[in-house]
């Protein structure tokens, strides 16, 4: 396996980063929190036009037709700016050929059948349900928006029941596996954003007539966060390459090993992102706990992702079962 980005992947990363840096900032995130489902429809269409949601969908379904290796590059960049909305679910829906997912005309949510909590419900056009290895499309139920969600950009609604649906795919386990991988990539981006924010502040803030970044304790804190994110990024890329190689060989490789690589990547990414976000908050001191600093959004989004596509605890159990 070669984990270095190819020239095409580097170009993809650079172009998307340039767009997101110019387009998504603190003000946009703050404004999005007030929109139905915390979804900025204009931004959503712009992301779709760049091929974000169709990155891993077949060209026959209106997608770009690239592999998971490219998809993880894309979702790390989305994580760097904490793009609001069910980006992962919509991308997965595009791989299943759900109408409007790839071109951005539909915002799609994906939940497990055993939950009555739906993220971004007020902004969804389509809702998918996963159970027993199947994926079904269901009528969007009415729900009650819960106050004070963990992540302000991930509103959660409680519904009374999940309606019966129509089966669209028997590849539910594959879809959930890919969702865990893309969530891990998003967390790597969140952690990198926190490291960048903390490092920038450490290079400006002065105490005792010296920038605090010159103090050994601060340097070690940020250095440990950088190392953690780099290791997590390598794990995510390794899992993506393994899945792509398995797909290219018609699934001839060991499926258990591939699943473990995804679960392991998720565990490492989750821990690295949390440590990086906490380091960023600590470096900022008192201001790190304020609502105005986006560090809390990075941390909260990472924690929210821990509960999607099966909890991070299920990944712990899955990896432990192989030992």
C-alpha contacts under 8 A as a table, 3 or more apart, distances in Angstrom:
res1	aa1	res2	aa2	distance
1	X	238	X	7.75
1	X	241	X	7.26
3	X	234	X	7.22
3	X	237	X	6.43
3	X	238	X	6.71
3	X	241	X	7.89
5	X	8	X	7.88
5	X	9	X	5.59
5	X	10	X	5.90
6	X	9	X	5.08
6	X	10	X	6.08
7	X	10	X	5.08
7	X	11	X	6.15
8	X	11	X	5.08
8	X	12	X	6.14
9	X	12	X	4.96
9	X	13	X	6.11
9	X	70	X	6.36
9	X	73	X	7.49
10	X	13	X	5.04
10	X	14	X	6.08
11	X	14	X	5.09
11	X	15	X	6.11
12	X	15	X	5.43
12	X	16	X	6.19
12	X	74	X	7.74
13	X	16	X	5.38
13	X	17	X	5.97
13	X	73	X	6.41
13	X	74	X	6.63
13	X	77	X	7.18
14	X	17	X	5.12
14	X	18	X	6.09
15	X	18	X	5.17
15	X	19	X	6.35
16	X	19	X	5.14
16	X	20	X	6.08
16	X	50	X	7.90
16	X	74	X	7.42
16	X	77	X	7.11
17	X	20	X	5.14
17	X	21	X	5.87
17	X	77	X	6.15
18	X	21	X	5.31
18	X	22	X	6.38
19	X	22	X	5.36
19	X	23	X	6.00
20	X	23	X	4.95
20	X	24	X	5.34
20	X	77	X	7.85
20	X	78	X	7.59
20	X	81	X	7.04
21	X	24	X	5.94
21	X	25	X	7.21
21	X	81	X	7.44
22	X	25	X	7.66
24	X	27	X	7.97
24	X	28	X	5.88
24	X	29	X	7.17
24	X	81	X	6.40
24	X	83	X	7.20
25	X	28	X	5.40
25	X	29	X	6.35
25	X	81	X	7.04
26	X	29	X	5.23
26	X	30	X	6.11
26	X	294	X	7.06
27	X	30	X	5.08
27	X	31	X	6.12
28	X	31	X	5.09
28	X	32	X	5.99
29	X	32	X	5.06
29	X	33	X	6.47
29	X	83	X	7.57
29	X	84	X	7.05
29	X	153	X	7.51
30	X	33	X	5.48
30	X	34	X	7.44
31	X	34	X	5.64
31	X	35	X	7.12
32	X	35	X	5.21
32	X	38	X	4.87
32	X	39	X	5.96
32	X	40	X	5.80
32	X	84	X	7.25
32	X	153	X	7.26
33	X	37	X	7.87
33	X	38	X	4.71
33	X	39	X	7.79
33	X	152	X	6.25
33	X	153	X	5.37
34	X	38	X	6.25
35	X	38	X	4.76
35	X	39	X	6.04
35	X	40	X	6.95
36	X	39	X	6.30
36	X	120	X	7.66
36	X	122	X	5.28
36	X	123	X	5.03
37	X	85	X	7.30
37	X	119	X	7.69
37	X	120	X	4.05
37	X	121	X	5.90
37	X	122	X	4.73
37	X	123	X	4.11
37	X	124	X	7.17
37	X	154	X	7.55
37	X	155	X	6.21
38	X	84	X	6.49
38	X	85	X	6.25
38	X	120	X	6.66
38	X	123	X	7.13
38	X	153	X	5.74
38	X	154	X	6.86
38	X	155	X	6.91
39	X	44	X	7.55
39	X	84	X	6.29
39	X	85	X	5.23
39	X	120	X	7.73
39	X	123	X	6.27
40	X	43	X	5.43
40	X	44	X	6.11
40	X	84	X	7.78
40	X	85	X	7.93
41	X	44	X	4.79
41	X	45	X	6.22
42	X	45	X	5.31
42	X	46	X	6.37
43	X	46	X	4.99
43	X	47	X	6.14
44	X	47	X	5.19
44	X	48	X	6.27
44	X	104	X	6.21
45	X	48	X	5.03
45	X	49	X	6.20
45	X	103	X	7.41
45	X	104	X	5.13
45	X	105	X	7.09
46	X	49	X	5.09
46	X	50	X	6.54
47	X	50	X	5.19
47	X	51	X	6.66
47	X	52	X	5.59
47	X	53	X	7.37
47	X	104	X	7.62
48	X	51	X	5.05
48	X	52	X	5.40
48	X	53	X	5.68
48	X	54	X	7.31
48	X	102	X	6.49
48	X	103	X	5.29
48	X	104	X	4.91
49	X	52	X	7.52
49	X	103	X	6.79
49	X	104	X	7.64
51	X	54	X	5.24
51	X	55	X	5.52
51	X	63	X	7.23
51	X	64	X	6.46
51	X	102	X	7.44
51	X	103	X	7.84
52	X	55	X	5.35
52	X	74	X	6.90
52	X	91	X	7.45
52	X	102	X	7.94
53	X	56	X	7.69
53	X	57	X	8.00
53	X	63	X	7.80
53	X	87	X	7.16
53	X	90	X	6.29
53	X	91	X	4.30
53	X	92	X	7.94
53	X	94	X	6.63
53	X	101	X	6.79
53	X	102	X	5.04
53	X	103	X	7.36
53	X	104	X	7.27
54	X	57	X	4.94
54	X	58	X	7.82
54	X	62	X	6.97
54	X	63	X	4.11
54	X	64	X	5.53
54	X	65	X	7.47
54	X	91	X	6.13
54	X	94	X	5.82
54	X	95	X	7.26
54	X	101	X	7.53
54	X	102	X	4.42
54	X	103	X	7.27
55	X	63	X	6.06
55	X	64	X	4.91
55	X	65	X	6.15
55	X	66	X	5.73
55	X	67	X	7.63
55	X	70	X	7.48
55	X	71	X	6.03
55	X	91	X	7.49
56	X	63	X	6.72
56	X	64	X	6.37
56	X	65	X	5.23
56	X	66	X	5.06
56	X	67	X	5.63
56	X	68	X	6.43
56	X	70	X	7.99
56	X	71	X	6.35
56	X	91	X	7.47
56	X	94	X	7.82
56	X	95	X	6.26
57	X	61	X	6.50
57	X	62	X	7.21
57	X	63	X	4.43
57	X	64	X	6.11
57	X	65	X	5.22
57	X	66	X	7.38
57	X	91	X	7.80
57	X	94	X	5.57
57	X	95	X	4.13
57	X	96	X	7.52
57	X	97	X	7.55
57	X	102	X	7.52
58	X	61	X	5.30
58	X	62	X	6.72
58	X	63	X	5.06
58	X	64	X	6.44
58	X	65	X	4.54
58	X	66	X	7.96
58	X	95	X	6.64
59	X	62	X	5.00
59	X	63	X	4.51
59	X	64	X	5.51
59	X	65	X	5.27
60	X	63	X	7.01
61	X	94	X	7.42
61	X	95	X	7.67
61	X	97	X	5.45
61	X	102	X	7.82
62	X	102	X	6.26
62	X	103	X	7.31
63	X	94	X	7.25
63	X	95	X	7.83
63	X	102	X	5.96
66	X	70	X	6.36
66	X	71	X	7.44
67	X	70	X	5.53
67	X	71	X	6.42
67	X	244	X	6.11
68	X	71	X	4.63
68	X	72	X	6.00
68	X	240	X	5.29
68	X	241	X	7.18
68	X	243	X	7.34
68	X	244	X	6.26
69	X	72	X	5.44
69	X	73	X	6.61
69	X	237	X	6.26
69	X	240	X	4.95
69	X	241	X	5.74
69	X	244	X	7.21
70	X	73	X	5.10
70	X	74	X	6.37
71	X	74	X	5.05
71	X	75	X	6.22
71	X	182	X	7.39
72	X	75	X	5.08
72	X	76	X	6.03
72	X	181	X	7.56
72	X	182	X	5.83
72	X	185	X	5.40
72	X	186	X	7.84
72	X	236	X	7.40
72	X	237	X	7.14
72	X	240	X	7.22
73	X	76	X	5.33
73	X	77	X	6.56
73	X	185	X	7.39
74	X	77	X	5.30
74	X	78	X	6.44
75	X	78	X	4.83
75	X	79	X	6.09
75	X	182	X	6.31
75	X	183	X	7.89
75	X	185	X	5.70
75	X	186	X	5.12
75	X	189	X	7.51
76	X	79	X	5.00
76	X	80	X	6.32
76	X	185	X	4.84
76	X	186	X	4.65
76	X	187	X	7.19
76	X	188	X	5.99
76	X	189	X	4.31
76	X	190	X	7.68
77	X	80	X	5.05
77	X	81	X	7.08
77	X	186	X	7.43
77	X	189	X	5.88
78	X	81	X	5.76
78	X	82	X	6.03
78	X	83	X	5.54
78	X	186	X	6.53
78	X	189	X	6.95
79	X	82	X	4.64
79	X	83	X	6.47
79	X	185	X	7.55
79	X	186	X	4.36
79	X	187	X	6.24
79	X	188	X	7.07
79	X	189	X	4.15
79	X	190	X	4.77
79	X	193	X	7.80
80	X	186	X	7.60
80	X	188	X	7.96
80	X	189	X	4.21
80	X	190	X	4.97
80	X	191	X	7.61
80	X	192	X	6.41
80	X	193	X	4.93
81	X	189	X	7.72
81	X	190	X	7.25
81	X	193	X	7.00
82	X	190	X	6.58
82	X	297	X	7.67
82	X	298	X	6.69
82	X	301	X	7.65
83	X	87	X	7.99
84	X	87	X	7.66
84	X	153	X	5.77
84	X	154	X	7.28
85	X	120	X	6.85
85	X	153	X	7.35
85	X	154	X	7.02
86	X	89	X	5.42
86	X	90	X	6.22
86	X	107	X	7.30
86	X	108	X	6.85
86	X	109	X	6.21
86	X	119	X	7.82
86	X	120	X	7.09
87	X	90	X	5.27
87	X	91	X	6.16
88	X	91	X	5.12
88	X	92	X	6.20
88	X	179	X	6.53
88	X	182	X	6.66
88	X	183	X	7.18
89	X	92	X	5.09
89	X	93	X	6.07
89	X	108	X	6.00
89	X	109	X	5.37
89	X	110	X	5.51
89	X	179	X	7.36
90	X	93	X	4.94
90	X	94	X	6.25
90	X	101	X	5.66
90	X	102	X	7.62
90	X	106	X	7.95
90	X	107	X	6.11
90	X	108	X	4.75
90	X	109	X	6.59
91	X	94	X	5.14
91	X	95	X	6.73
91	X	101	X	6.94
91	X	102	X	7.00
92	X	95	X	5.23
92	X	96	X	6.75
92	X	175	X	6.56
92	X	178	X	7.71
92	X	179	X	7.05
93	X	96	X	5.10
93	X	97	X	6.49
93	X	98	X	5.42
93	X	101	X	6.14
93	X	108	X	6.82
94	X	97	X	5.03
94	X	98	X	5.49
94	X	99	X	7.62
94	X	100	X	7.86
94	X	101	X	4.94
94	X	102	X	5.03
95	X	98	X	7.63
96	X	168	X	7.56
96	X	169	X	7.04
97	X	101	X	7.69
98	X	101	X	5.79
98	X	102	X	7.98
99	X	102	X	7.64
99	X	106	X	7.29
100	X	103	X	5.46
100	X	104	X	5.85
100	X	105	X	4.76
100	X	106	X	4.61
100	X	107	X	7.87
101	X	104	X	5.40
101	X	105	X	6.48
101	X	106	X	5.08
101	X	107	X	6.50
101	X	108	X	6.80
102	X	105	X	7.91
103	X	106	X	7.70
104	X	107	X	6.85
106	X	124	X	7.57
106	X	125	X	5.52
106	X	126	X	6.88
107	X	123	X	7.19
107	X	124	X	5.13
107	X	125	X	5.26
107	X	126	X	6.45
108	X	124	X	5.72
108	X	125	X	6.05
108	X	126	X	4.80
108	X	127	X	5.70
108	X	128	X	7.28
109	X	118	X	7.87
109	X	119	X	7.33
109	X	120	X	7.52
109	X	121	X	7.69
109	X	124	X	6.45
109	X	126	X	6.40
109	X	127	X	4.82
109	X	128	X	6.00
110	X	127	X	5.94
110	X	128	X	4.63
110	X	129	X	5.68
110	X	130	X	7.26
111	X	115	X	7.26
111	X	118	X	6.85
111	X	127	X	7.81
111	X	128	X	6.42
111	X	129	X	5.05
111	X	130	X	6.20
111	X	309	X	7.63
112	X	115	X	5.89
112	X	129	X	5.54
112	X	130	X	4.85
112	X	131	X	6.17
112	X	309	X	7.70
113	X	116	X	7.98
113	X	129	X	5.80
113	X	130	X	5.84
113	X	131	X	5.49
113	X	162	X	7.23
115	X	118	X	7.92
116	X	158	X	5.63
116	X	159	X	5.30
116	X	160	X	6.70
116	X	161	X	6.48
116	X	162	X	7.03
117	X	156	X	6.41
117	X	157	X	5.63
117	X	158	X	4.65
117	X	159	X	6.40
118	X	121	X	5.79
118	X	156	X	5.62
118	X	157	X	5.28
118	X	158	X	6.38
118	X	159	X	7.45
119	X	154	X	6.24
119	X	155	X	5.69
119	X	156	X	4.44
119	X	157	X	6.30
120	X	123	X	5.57
120	X	124	X	6.39
120	X	154	X	6.31
120	X	155	X	5.39
120	X	156	X	6.16
120	X	157	X	7.49
121	X	124	X	5.30
121	X	140	X	7.98
121	X	143	X	7.55
121	X	155	X	7.83
121	X	156	X	7.12
121	X	157	X	6.33
124	X	127	X	6.95
124	X	140	X	7.91
125	X	140	X	7.68
126	X	137	X	7.29
126	X	138	X	7.54
126	X	139	X	7.46
126	X	140	X	6.63
127	X	137	X	5.93
127	X	138	X	5.81
127	X	139	X	6.92
127	X	140	X	5.92
128	X	135	X	6.55
128	X	136	X	5.52
128	X	137	X	4.50
128	X	138	X	6.13
129	X	135	X	5.59
129	X	136	X	5.20
129	X	137	X	6.30
129	X	138	X	7.10
130	X	133	X	6.81
130	X	134	X	5.66
130	X	135	X	4.58
130	X	136	X	6.51
130	X	172	X	6.15
131	X	134	X	5.39
131	X	135	X	6.62
131	X	172	X	7.35
132	X	172	X	7.70
133	X	170	X	5.98
133	X	171	X	6.26
133	X	172	X	4.40
133	X	173	X	5.30
134	X	167	X	6.88
134	X	168	X	7.78
134	X	169	X	5.80
134	X	170	X	4.49
134	X	171	X	6.18
134	X	172	X	4.68
134	X	173	X	7.68
135	X	167	X	5.88
135	X	168	X	5.88
135	X	169	X	5.16
135	X	170	X	6.36
135	X	171	X	7.18
135	X	172	X	5.33
136	X	165	X	5.43
136	X	166	X	5.03
136	X	167	X	4.16
136	X	168	X	5.43
136	X	169	X	7.05
137	X	165	X	5.29
137	X	166	X	5.40
137	X	167	X	6.52
137	X	168	X	6.84
138	X	162	X	7.82
138	X	163	X	6.13
138	X	164	X	6.32
138	X	165	X	4.30
138	X	166	X	6.61
139	X	163	X	6.55
139	X	165	X	7.17
141	X	159	X	6.70
141	X	161	X	7.63
141	X	162	X	6.87
141	X	163	X	7.10
142	X	159	X	6.19
142	X	160	X	7.95
143	X	157	X	5.44
143	X	158	X	5.18
143	X	159	X	4.32
143	X	160	X	7.17
144	X	157	X	5.09
144	X	158	X	5.21
144	X	159	X	6.50
145	X	155	X	7.30
145	X	156	X	6.01
145	X	157	X	4.16
145	X	158	X	6.49
146	X	149	X	6.62
146	X	155	X	7.46
146	X	156	X	5.82
146	X	157	X	5.45
146	X	158	X	6.88
148	X	152	X	7.34
149	X	152	X	5.96
149	X	154	X	7.07
149	X	155	X	5.92
149	X	156	X	6.42
150	X	154	X	7.61
150	X	300	X	6.25
150	X	304	X	6.91
151	X	154	X	5.13
151	X	155	X	7.08
151	X	297	X	6.69
151	X	300	X	5.06
151	X	301	X	5.71
151	X	304	X	6.74
152	X	155	X	6.28
152	X	297	X	7.56
153	X	297	X	7.86
153	X	301	X	7.78
154	X	301	X	7.60
154	X	304	X	7.87
159	X	162	X	7.29
167	X	170	X	7.76
169	X	172	X	6.70
171	X	174	X	5.39
171	X	175	X	6.30
172	X	175	X	5.05
172	X	176	X	6.20
173	X	176	X	5.17
173	X	177	X	6.09
174	X	177	X	5.05
174	X	178	X	6.23
175	X	178	X	5.17
175	X	179	X	6.15
176	X	179	X	4.84
176	X	180	X	6.27
176	X	309	X	5.58
176	X	310	X	7.85
177	X	180	X	5.26
177	X	181	X	6.48
177	X	259	X	7.12
177	X	262	X	7.11
177	X	309	X	7.69
178	X	181	X	5.05
178	X	182	X	6.21
179	X	182	X	5.17
179	X	183	X	6.03
179	X	309	X	6.11
180	X	183	X	5.06
180	X	184	X	6.23
180	X	262	X	7.04
180	X	263	X	7.51
180	X	266	X	6.68
180	X	308	X	7.58
180	X	309	X	5.83
180	X	310	X	7.82
181	X	184	X	5.09
181	X	185	X	6.35
181	X	236	X	6.83
181	X	239	X	7.64
181	X	240	X	7.44
181	X	262	X	5.80
181	X	263	X	7.90
181	X	265	X	7.30
181	X	266	X	6.55
182	X	185	X	4.94
182	X	186	X	6.17
183	X	186	X	5.01
183	X	187	X	6.22
183	X	266	X	7.57
183	X	305	X	6.32
184	X	187	X	5.01
184	X	188	X	6.30
184	X	236	X	6.77
184	X	265	X	6.72
184	X	266	X	4.92
184	X	269	X	5.44
184	X	270	X	6.77
185	X	188	X	5.08
185	X	189	X	6.49
185	X	233	X	7.23
185	X	236	X	6.28
185	X	269	X	7.44
186	X	189	X	5.11
186	X	190	X	6.31
187	X	190	X	4.89
187	X	191	X	6.09
187	X	269	X	6.05
187	X	270	X	6.40
187	X	273	X	5.76
187	X	302	X	5.65
187	X	305	X	7.75
188	X	191	X	5.12
188	X	192	X	6.13
188	X	229	X	6.16
188	X	232	X	6.65
188	X	233	X	6.21
188	X	269	X	5.81
188	X	270	X	7.95
188	X	272	X	7.53
188	X	273	X	6.07
189	X	192	X	5.03
189	X	193	X	6.14
190	X	193	X	5.11
190	X	194	X	6.33
190	X	273	X	6.42
190	X	277	X	7.92
190	X	298	X	5.45
190	X	299	X	7.66
190	X	302	X	7.05
191	X	194	X	5.07
191	X	195	X	6.24
191	X	229	X	6.52
191	X	272	X	6.83
191	X	273	X	4.14
191	X	274	X	7.10
191	X	275	X	7.94
191	X	276	X	5.27
191	X	277	X	6.03
191	X	298	X	7.31
192	X	195	X	5.04
192	X	196	X	6.11
192	X	226	X	7.61
192	X	229	X	6.63
192	X	273	X	7.69
192	X	276	X	7.48
193	X	196	X	5.12
193	X	197	X	6.10
193	X	298	X	7.70
194	X	197	X	5.08
194	X	198	X	6.06
194	X	276	X	5.98
194	X	277	X	5.17
194	X	279	X	8.00
194	X	280	X	5.61
194	X	295	X	6.21
194	X	298	X	6.90
195	X	198	X	5.14
195	X	199	X	5.95
195	X	222	X	6.75
195	X	225	X	6.77
195	X	226	X	6.74
195	X	276	X	5.91
195	X	277	X	7.20
195	X	279	X	7.72
195	X	280	X	6.20
196	X	199	X	5.15
196	X	200	X	6.08
197	X	200	X	5.30
197	X	201	X	6.35
197	X	280	X	6.81
197	X	295	X	7.88
198	X	201	X	5.22
198	X	202	X	6.09
198	X	222	X	7.53
198	X	279	X	7.44
198	X	280	X	4.50
198	X	281	X	7.49
198	X	283	X	6.16
198	X	284	X	6.89
199	X	202	X	5.01
199	X	203	X	6.25
199	X	213	X	7.45
199	X	222	X	7.04
199	X	280	X	7.91
200	X	203	X	5.27
200	X	204	X	6.66
201	X	204	X	5.18
201	X	205	X	5.87
201	X	283	X	7.79
201	X	284	X	7.01
202	X	205	X	5.59
202	X	211	X	6.56
202	X	212	X	5.33
202	X	213	X	4.43
202	X	218	X	7.73
202	X	283	X	6.90
202	X	284	X	7.80
203	X	211	X	5.84
203	X	212	X	6.82
203	X	213	X	5.32
203	X	214	X	8.00
204	X	211	X	6.00
204	X	212	X	7.71
205	X	211	X	5.39
205	X	212	X	5.98
205	X	213	X	7.96
206	X	209	X	5.84
206	X	210	X	5.05
206	X	211	X	4.09
206	X	212	X	5.56
207	X	210	X	5.41
207	X	211	X	6.24
207	X	212	X	6.17
210	X	214	X	7.06
211	X	214	X	5.81
211	X	215	X	7.79
212	X	215	X	5.45
212	X	218	X	6.84
213	X	216	X	7.74
213	X	218	X	5.85
213	X	219	X	5.90
214	X	218	X	7.43
214	X	219	X	6.81
215	X	218	X	5.53
215	X	219	X	6.25
216	X	219	X	5.04
216	X	220	X	6.05
217	X	220	X	5.28
217	X	221	X	6.21
218	X	221	X	5.10
218	X	222	X	6.30
218	X	283	X	6.82
219	X	222	X	5.36
219	X	223	X	5.91
220	X	223	X	4.95
220	X	224	X	6.00
221	X	224	X	5.42
221	X	225	X	6.47
221	X	279	X	6.39
222	X	225	X	5.01
222	X	226	X	6.22
222	X	276	X	7.61
222	X	279	X	6.66
222	X	280	X	7.82
223	X	226	X	5.05
223	X	227	X	6.26
224	X	227	X	5.18
224	X	228	X	6.19
225	X	228	X	5.10
225	X	229	X	6.26
225	X	272	X	6.92
225	X	275	X	6.41
225	X	276	X	4.85
225	X	279	X	7.12
226	X	229	X	5.24
226	X	230	X	6.19
226	X	276	X	7.55
227	X	230	X	5.13
227	X	231	X	6.21
228	X	231	X	5.24
228	X	232	X	6.18
228	X	272	X	5.06
228	X	276	X	7.87
229	X	232	X	4.99
229	X	233	X	6.03
229	X	269	X	7.15
229	X	272	X	5.51
229	X	273	X	6.87
229	X	276	X	7.64
230	X	233	X	5.08
230	X	234	X	6.31
231	X	234	X	5.17
231	X	235	X	6.30
231	X	268	X	7.74
232	X	235	X	5.03
232	X	236	X	6.23
232	X	265	X	6.50
232	X	268	X	5.38
232	X	269	X	4.81
232	X	272	X	6.66
233	X	236	X	5.15
233	X	237	X	6.19
233	X	269	X	7.35
234	X	237	X	5.16
234	X	238	X	6.02
235	X	238	X	5.06
235	X	239	X	6.23
235	X	261	X	7.71
235	X	264	X	7.53
235	X	265	X	4.90
235	X	268	X	7.55
236	X	239	X	5.25
236	X	240	X	6.20
236	X	262	X	7.30
236	X	265	X	5.16
236	X	266	X	7.52
236	X	269	X	7.74
237	X	240	X	5.04
237	X	241	X	6.11
238	X	241	X	5.22
238	X	242	X	6.16
238	X	261	X	7.64
239	X	242	X	5.05
239	X	243	X	6.26
239	X	258	X	6.93
239	X	261	X	5.20
239	X	262	X	5.41
239	X	265	X	6.87
240	X	243	X	5.21
240	X	244	X	6.16
240	X	262	X	7.88
241	X	244	X	5.02
241	X	245	X	6.01
242	X	245	X	5.18
242	X	246	X	6.13
242	X	258	X	6.40
243	X	246	X	5.04
243	X	247	X	6.15
243	X	258	X	6.42
244	X	247	X	5.06
244	X	248	X	6.16
245	X	248	X	5.02
245	X	249	X	6.28
246	X	249	X	5.15
246	X	250	X	6.23
246	X	251	X	4.70
246	X	252	X	6.28
246	X	253	X	5.52
247	X	250	X	5.03
247	X	251	X	5.29
248	X	251	X	7.35
249	X	252	X	5.68
249	X	253	X	7.46
251	X	254	X	7.74
251	X	255	X	7.43
253	X	258	X	7.98
254	X	257	X	5.43
254	X	258	X	6.53
255	X	258	X	5.05
255	X	259	X	6.13
256	X	259	X	5.13
256	X	260	X	6.19
257	X	260	X	5.10
257	X	261	X	6.24
258	X	261	X	5.11
258	X	262	X	6.49
259	X	262	X	5.22
259	X	263	X	6.31
260	X	263	X	5.01
260	X	264	X	5.89
260	X	318	X	7.07
260	X	319	X	5.91
260	X	322	X	7.91
261	X	264	X	5.11
261	X	265	X	6.04
262	X	265	X	5.09
262	X	266	X	6.15
263	X	266	X	5.04
263	X	267	X	6.26
263	X	315	X	4.95
263	X	316	X	7.38
263	X	318	X	7.12
263	X	319	X	6.58
264	X	267	X	5.15
264	X	268	X	6.28
264	X	315	X	7.26
264	X	316	X	7.95
264	X	319	X	6.65
265	X	268	X	5.28
265	X	269	X	5.98
266	X	269	X	5.12
266	X	270	X	5.94
266	X	312	X	7.31
266	X	315	X	7.38
267	X	270	X	5.23
267	X	271	X	6.29
267	X	312	X	6.70
267	X	315	X	6.89
267	X	316	X	6.99
268	X	271	X	5.33
268	X	272	X	5.98
269	X	272	X	5.11
269	X	273	X	5.91
270	X	273	X	5.35
270	X	274	X	6.26
270	X	302	X	6.92
270	X	303	X	7.87
270	X	306	X	6.96
270	X	312	X	7.90
271	X	274	X	5.24
271	X	275	X	6.17
272	X	275	X	5.19
272	X	276	X	6.06
273	X	276	X	5.12
273	X	277	X	6.10
273	X	299	X	7.48
273	X	302	X	6.78
274	X	277	X	5.21
274	X	278	X	6.10
274	X	299	X	6.17
274	X	302	X	6.93
274	X	303	X	7.65
275	X	278	X	5.14
275	X	279	X	6.02
276	X	279	X	5.03
276	X	280	X	6.19
277	X	280	X	5.06
277	X	281	X	6.33
277	X	295	X	6.33
277	X	296	X	7.69
277	X	298	X	6.63
277	X	299	X	5.44
278	X	281	X	5.10
278	X	282	X	6.13
278	X	299	X	7.42
279	X	282	X	5.02
279	X	283	X	6.07
280	X	283	X	5.23
280	X	284	X	6.37
280	X	288	X	7.35
280	X	295	X	6.79
281	X	284	X	5.27
281	X	285	X	6.55
281	X	287	X	7.90
281	X	288	X	4.32
281	X	289	X	6.59
281	X	295	X	6.35
281	X	296	X	7.78
282	X	285	X	5.19
282	X	288	X	6.51
283	X	288	X	7.45
284	X	287	X	5.68
284	X	288	X	4.67
285	X	288	X	5.39
285	X	289	X	7.66
286	X	289	X	5.90
286	X	290	X	7.47
287	X	290	X	5.32
287	X	293	X	7.28
288	X	293	X	6.47
288	X	295	X	6.99
288	X	296	X	7.93
289	X	293	X	7.59
289	X	296	X	7.30
290	X	293	X	5.89
291	X	294	X	7.24
291	X	296	X	7.17
293	X	296	X	6.90
294	X	297	X	5.19
294	X	298	X	6.59
295	X	298	X	5.22
295	X	299	X	6.36
296	X	299	X	5.12
296	X	300	X	5.96
297	X	300	X	5.14
297	X	301	X	5.94
298	X	301	X	5.34
298	X	302	X	6.26
299	X	302	X	5.23
299	X	303	X	6.32
300	X	303	X	5.08
300	X	304	X	6.10
301	X	304	X	4.97
301	X	305	X	6.16
302	X	305	X	5.13
302	X	306	X	6.50
303	X	306	X	5.15
303	X	307	X	7.30
304	X	307	X	5.66
304	X	308	X	7.17
305	X	308	X	5.23
306	X	311	X	5.63
306	X	312	X	5.09
307	X	310	X	6.24
307	X	311	X	4.35
307	X	312	X	6.39
308	X	311	X	5.87
310	X	314	X	6.33
310	X	315	X	7.77
311	X	314	X	5.30
311	X	315	X	6.92
312	X	315	X	5.07
312	X	316	X	6.42
313	X	316	X	4.88
313	X	317	X	6.31
314	X	317	X	5.03
314	X	318	X	6.09
315	X	318	X	4.95
315	X	319	X	6.16
316	X	319	X	5.39
316	X	320	X	6.09
317	X	320	X	5.03
317	X	321	X	6.08
318	X	321	X	5.24
318	X	322	X	6.90
319	X	322	X	5.45
319	X	323	X	7.00
320	X	323	X	5.40
